[in-house]
Amino acid sequence: MVNSLALRPGLARGANAILLSLLLTGAAAVPVFSQTKVSFSVSSEIGAFSQSVAAAASDDKAIADFYRESGYAPIWTGQGHELRRSALLNALAGAGAHALPVNRYDPAAIIAASRAARTEGDRGRLDVMMTKALLDYAHDVQTGALEPGKVLGLIKREVPLRDRRANLEAFVAGEPVAFLKSLPPRTQAYAQLMRAKFELEQRLNAGGWGEKVAAQSLKPGATGPAVLQLRDRLVAMNYMPRSVTATYDAAMQKAVQAFQIDMGLEADGVAGAGTIEQINIGPQERLEAVVVAMERERWMNIDRGSRHIWVNLTDFTAKIVDHGRVTFSTRSVIGKSTADQQTPEFSDLMEYMVINPTWNVPRSITTKEYLPMMKRNANAAGHLKIYDSRGRVVPRSAINFAAYTERTFPYSMKQPPSDGNALGLVKFMFPNPYNIYLHDTPSKSLFAREVRAFSHGCIRLGDPFDFAYALLAAQTEDPVGLFQKHLKTGQETSVKLEVPLPVHLVYFTAYPSAKGRIEYRRDVYGRDATIFRALQEAGVVLGPYQG
């Protein structure tokens, strides 16, 4: 039996504030539900308890096997399990702080079942109910509430699912509070995103960031109502201290520049149309981006490698990260936003680079882009050679292009190594089923664009030689000399990375900078909007903070 405590509306969100503070400070958990008592005494009616547990657990092999092998010993009910119960209910109440679907674990239903329990059969069903809630929560907070590949086919990420039986054994054998606190990703980024969620909810509760800036653009020296609106939003977003200035002065220009850096915009201090558009985005939309980023962090709850390559598609950059510090960064061009040319998301191992590469034209490009051109003019795309199935060059004069369709065209196309090769002079390989890699390009002008989604799916690098030098520096004292020696031959050469490097192709529209401030990017492929809708459908509820 339990006392008459009812789970009040807003209690879970109130607990969220406490638990977030504790998570960020490392303090011990406060038993939010410590006043809830579930005080069953173990009776002689063991058979009824065991039968009830067996029936309730029959649809979950991991749970059923665990109870059976433990002799149907209770995990939650009975004397001596008060700390376990309190720890679990605290964690479930705090699920909202992680932007998880609280109703999936339903602490209110657990408390109601506890109050209503009268028999050993009731107690058995309650014990299994709490075990299922534990394992569902552990799954979601460790590796995400959604299956990414089912939400979006181009998210090819292998989610690092934990074994349910292993989680249950670890919980029972360990200290409950410590085990539950160990479940979420332990990355600094995840904790910073949690803090950002908390702060954005508070800002929503306080009314947002004020009026939108009613101007197409503003320049330093400007005055008027729109400048006041700009000032107030910059103050509310913590880009400048409280001010009474009515002029777009040097302090405001500096604040605009800081904002532009955080948004990935050109940091010129002028509030042009793109900057005004970003400034006018409200905290609700930013909150949604943060929530999706938290889910993505859970999908990537893996060892990313002390040294790895981080390609954030929305940021249009490729970076080398050493022990948490970015040691190299270059601009990138990603796939076009059309459905068949978007760059997928996945992680793999970079194994080698190819200097003076041959471009083996993908069949989709050969048949969809070049075949129609060659039907009109057999000499179109003359920089490419045509090969038969035996690898022999076939002269164009010997081919009746009009006789073939996309499906029946029997030839392949290649571009030999050259300065004008579509892959440039070097490509970086992490063999994968999607035929995605990083490479040089002769089309350098695209790197000056702010939004750089122009490729067929692979990642083009703005500074490929410097990227190669940075990779080779880990295995030779003269990375430049080694690279240039192979380059000058003009021949295709593969150079193996002695230590393969993890490469992560990710898609974060919200992510903390090295200084801990959340940076935001455009949802260029619309993926975050789709993921957020899926989170809502799963039961994630957001809104003004109530604590």
N, C-alpha and C positions, 0 to 999 in steps of 0.2 A: 504494500500500500504506500501511497505517497501523500504529501500534504496537498493543500488546495491551490498551489501555485499555478496560475494560468500563463501561457506564453502571450504576452501582450503585443499588439501591433507595434512595430518599430523596435522591439527588443533586440532582434537579430542585428538591425542596423546600428543600434546603440552599442551592442557588443562589438560590432565591427571596429568602431573607433578605438575601444580599449585594446582589442587584439592587434590592430594595426600598429598602435603605439608600442605595444609589447614586442611585436615582431621586429620593428625597426630599432628598438633599444636593447633587445636581447633579454628583457626582464622575464621572470617566470610568469606563467599564465595565471591570471586571476580567475578563480572559479565562478564565472558568471552564473552558473546554475548550481552552485554548491548548496543552495538552500533546497534544491530538489532532492527528495529522499526516495529511494526505491528500496524498501527494506523487507525483502522476503526471507523467510527462514526456510532452510532445506528440510522438507518433510520426508517421510518414508515413501512418499508416492513417486519414487524415482522412475518407475516404469512409465507413468503418464508424462513426465517431463521429457524423457528420452524419445518416446513416441511422437510427442509434439514437435520436438526439435527435428527429428528425422523427416517428418512430413513437411515442415516449413522449409527445410534446407534441401529438399529433394530436387529442386530445379537449379541448384548451383553445386556442381561436383566438388569444387575446392572447399566450400563450406561444409558440405555433407561429409566429405572424407575427414576433415579436421575434427569435427564433433565425434564421428564414429571412432576414430583412432585415439581420441582422448577419453573415451568411455562416456561421452555425453556430459562431460563436466561443464557447468555453466561458465560463460565468459564474463557476463555482465551482472546477472542477478544473484541474489544471495549475499551473505555477509562477506566482507573483505574486498568487494569490488567497487566500493564507492568512488575511489579515485579514477578508475577506468570510466565509469559512467559520467562523472563530472568532466573529465578531459574530453570525452567524445562530444558531449552536448555543447561544451565551449567551442570546440572546433566547428561543429555544424552551425552554431549560431554565427560564427565568424566567416562562414563560406561566402557571404555576400561581399566581404572585404576583398576576396579573391575574384569577384565577378563570376561566381559559379551559380548554378541553378539550385538555390537553397531548398526548394520544394522537392527536389530529387531525393534528398536525404531526410527531409521533413522532421526536424526536431520537435515540432509541436505534436505531430502524430505519435512520436515516441513517448512523449510525456503523457499524452492522453491514454495511450495503451498501458503505460505504467500505472496510472491512477485507476484504470478499469480492471486491471488484472486481479483475479481472485483465486484461480486454480493453478495447479502445477502445469496444466496444459497451456494456460495463458502465459505463464512464466516462460515456458519453452518457446512459444511463438515470439514473445518479446525479446528473448535472448538472440534468436536468429534475426529478428528485425533490426536490432542494433548492430549485429555483425555485418549484415548487408549494407547498412548505412555507412559503417566504417569503411568497407571495401569500395563502395561506390565513391565516397568522398576521396579516399586515397587515390583511386584511379584518376579522378577528375583533377585534383589539385597537383598531382604529380605530372600527368601527361595530357591533360586537356579534357574538356567536357564534350568536344566534338571529334569526329574522325575526319581529318582534313581532306583526304582523298574523296570522301563521300560528299563533302561540301563543294569542293572545286577540283576537277580532274587534273588541273595543272599544278596542284600541290602534290608533288611526288614524294614528300617527306615520309620517311619511315619513323613513326612515332615509337619511342622507347618504352613500350608497355612493360610494367612490372608484373611479376607473377602474383596472383591474388593469394594463393596459399602461402607464399613466402611473406607477403605483407601481414597476413593474419598471424603467422608464427612469430614474426618480429614484434608485433604489437603485444602479444600475450607474454612473450619472453622478456620484453623490455619495460622501460618506464613510460607510462602512457603519454604524459605531456611531452616528453622529449621526442618520442616517436612521431607524434602528430605534428610537432613543429618542424621535424626533419623532412616532411613530405614535399612542400612546395619547392620550386627551383631555388637553389641557394645563390644564384647569381646576384650581383649588385644591381644589375639592370632590373630584375624582377622586383626587388625591394623598392627601387626608385619609381617604378611604374605604379606599385601599390600606393606609395605616398602621393603620386600625382593624381591617382584616382580619388583618394581621400580629399585632397585639396580642391580638386575640381568640383566634387560634390558639395563641399563647403561653399565654394564660390557660387554654385547654382542656388544654394539655399539663401545666399546673401543677395541674390538678384542678378547675377551675371557680371559682365564687364562694362555695363553702361550702354549708352546709345551707340549705334553703328555710325561710322564716319560717312557723312553724306557728301561725298566728293568723289570725282573720278580720279583725281590725283592732287597731291599737295607738295610744294617745294619749300625748302628753307626760306624764311622771311615772310611766309604767308601768315595771314591773320583771319579771324572770322570764326563763326560757329563750328565749322568743320575742324578747325585746328583745336578747338576746345574738346571736341569729341575724340580726336586723335590723342590728345594729351591724357584725357581721362581713361581711355582704354589702355594706353601704355602704362599708366600708373596702376590700374587694376590688375594688369598682367605682370606687374613687378619688373618692368623694364626701365622705370625711372621713379625717383622718389616723388612724394606728394608735391605739387607745384601749383602756383597760381598764374603761371605765365599764359599770356594770350597770343603769343607769337611762336611760330615754328623756329625756335632758337637752336643754338648749338647743342644744348642738353637734349632737346627733342630729336635732333638729327642723330646724335650718338645712340639714343634709345632705339630709333628706327633701324639703325645699322645693326644693333645687337639682335633685334627682332628678325631682320632679314637673314642674318647668319643662321639663326635657329630654324628658319623656314627653308633654308637652302636657296635663297634668292640672292641676286646680285646686291652686295652690301654697299650701295652708293649713298645711303642716307636720305634718298628721295622717295617719298611715298607715292610711287606710281600706281598704275591700275592693278598690277599683280600684288603689290604690297598691301594696298587697300583691301583687296579681295581677301587676303589672308588675315588681316587685322580684324575684319568684320566677321570672321568665323567665330561662333560663340562657344562657350565652355561645354555645352551638351555634345556638339560634334567632336570636340577635342576629347571629351570623356569617352566617347564611343571608340575613337582611335586607340586610346590607352587601353581600354578593355580588350580590344582585339589583339593588341600587342602582348598583353598578359597571356592570352590563350596561345599565341604563337610562341612565347617563351616556354610555356609548358610543353608544347610539341617538340621543343628543342632542349628538353631537360636531359642533356647528354654531356659527355666530356667533349668539348669542341676543339681540344688540342691547345697546348700551351703556345704553339705557333700555328696560326691558321690564316686562311684567306677568307675575307668577309665581303661579299658582294651584295649590298643592299640595293635591290632593283629600283626602289622608289627614290633613292638618293643619287642614282646614276654614278656610283663610285665603286671601285674595287680597292680593298685595303689589305695590307698585311699586318696582322696583330701578333705581337710578341708579349706573352705574359700579361695580357690585358692592356697593353699600350700599342697604339697605332704607330708603326714605324715606317710605313709607306702608304701613300694614297694617290690614286689617279682617277681622272674622270672616265666614265664608261658610257657606251651606247648600248641599250638593251633592245629586245624585240619590239616590233610594232604592237599596237594595242589590238589589232585584229585577232580574232580567236585562234587562228591557225599559226600565228607568228609570235605570240607572247612567249617570253622566257619562263620556263617552269621553275619551281622551287624544289631544291633537294640539296643533300650534302653528299660529298664523295671525297676521293683522295686524288690530288694532283700528282701524277707520276713522272711526267717528262714534258719537255718542250721540243717543238720541231722548228728548226731554223731553216729559212728558205722553203717554206711549205708548198706543196702542191695543193690546189683547191680541188677536191673531189666534189663536184657540184651535186648537192642532194637531188634525188630523183624528183621530188616535188617541184623544185625550182626548174629542173631540166624540162619537165613535161608541161608545167603550168605557165612558165614565163618564157623559156627559150624556144620550145617547139612551135608555139604560135608565131613567134618572130621569124623562125626559119622557114615556116610554111609560106610566109609572104616574101621572104628574101633568104635564099639558102646561105648567103654569106653573112647573115646577121650574127652578132656575138662572135665575130671572127677571132677574138682573143682566146677562145676556148677550142680545145681539140675534142674530136668525137672518137669514141672507142667502141669496138664490138665486144661480145661476151668473152672473147679470148684475150682481150687486152691489146688488140691491134688498132692502130690509128686508121680511121676510115675517112677517105676524102669526101667532102660534101657533095661533090659532083656525082658520087656513086649512090647517093641516098635520095629517094623520092619522099620528101618530108610530108607531102600531102596525103600519102597513103597510110599514115599512122595517126592514132589517137593517143591521148594521155596513157591509156592502159596498155596499148600494143607497142609503143615506141621501144625498140630493142637495144638502144644504144645508151651509153653513159657519156658524160662530159667532164673534162678536167681542164684546169688552168695551170700550166707549168710555173715553177718559181720565177718571180720577177718583181720589180719594184711596183708594178701595177697589179699584182695579184690581189684578189679580193680579200685574202687573209693577211695581206701585208707581208712582212718578212719574218714573222714568228707567231706560233700559236702554242697555247699552253693546254695540255691534255690531262683530263681526268675521265677516262673512258666510262661512258654511261649509255644506257639504252636510248637516250633522247638526242644523242649526237650534238650535245652542247659543249662548247669550250670557250676559252678566252683567246683573243687574237688581236693582232695589229690590223690596221686598215689604211688604204691610201686616201680614204675620204676624211681628211682631218678637219674640215670646216664644221662638221656636225658637233664637235666637242665644244664649240662656242655657244651652242643653244642651251637654254635653261632646262627644257624638257627634252630628253634625248632617247626617244623610243623610235628607232628607225631600222633596226636590223631584222633578219629573218628568224631571230631567236637566240643566236650566240651573242657573247658579250665582247664588244670592241673596246680596246683600251687606248686611252689618250697618250700614255707614256709606256709603251710596251717594252722598249729596250731597258729603261730604268727598272721596270718590273722584273725583267729577266735578270738584271744585275743583282737586284735585292734577293731574288731566290737563290742565285748561284753563289752569293756571298757566304752562304751557310756551308759550302763544300769546297771552296777554293779561295786562295788569297788574291787571285786576279780574275774576278768575275768578268770584268770588261774585256780583258784580253782573251779569255776563253770564248766568250760569246762572239767577239769580232773575228776571231780566227775562223770559226765555222761560217760566219756570215759572208766573209770575203770569198769563200770558195764558190758561192752561187749555187751550190748543190744542196739538196734536201738532206738535213742531218738531224737525228734525234739525240737529245742530251738528257740523260736520266737524272732525276732528282734522287740523290743518295738516300735522303729521308723523305718519303712521300708526305705531302702537306695536305691536311684537311682543307677542303674548300666548301664554303656554305653559301649557297644562293638563297637569299632571304628576301622578305617583302615586309618591311616595317614602315608604317606611316607615322608612328610615334616611337621614339627611342631616346634614351638619355645620352647626352654628350659626356665627354670625359669629365666635365665639371658638374655633371649630375642634373643639368637642366634638360627638360624634355624638348627634343627637336621634332618638328612635324614636317611631313612631306605629303604631296598630292597622292591620292589613290588612283594612280595612272591607269591601272587595269580594272578598277572597280572591285577588286577582290575583297577589300576590307568591308565594303558595304554588304557584300554577300555573306561574309562570315558573321558580321554583327547581326544580320537578320536571322541567321541560323542559331546564334546564341540566344536571341530573344525567343525563338520557337522552342528552344531547349528549356526555357524557363528563367533565363537571366533577366533580372529586373533592375533597371537603373532609374535614377531620378534625383531630385534635390536631396542632399544629405539630411538625415534626421538622426540626431544623436543627443 
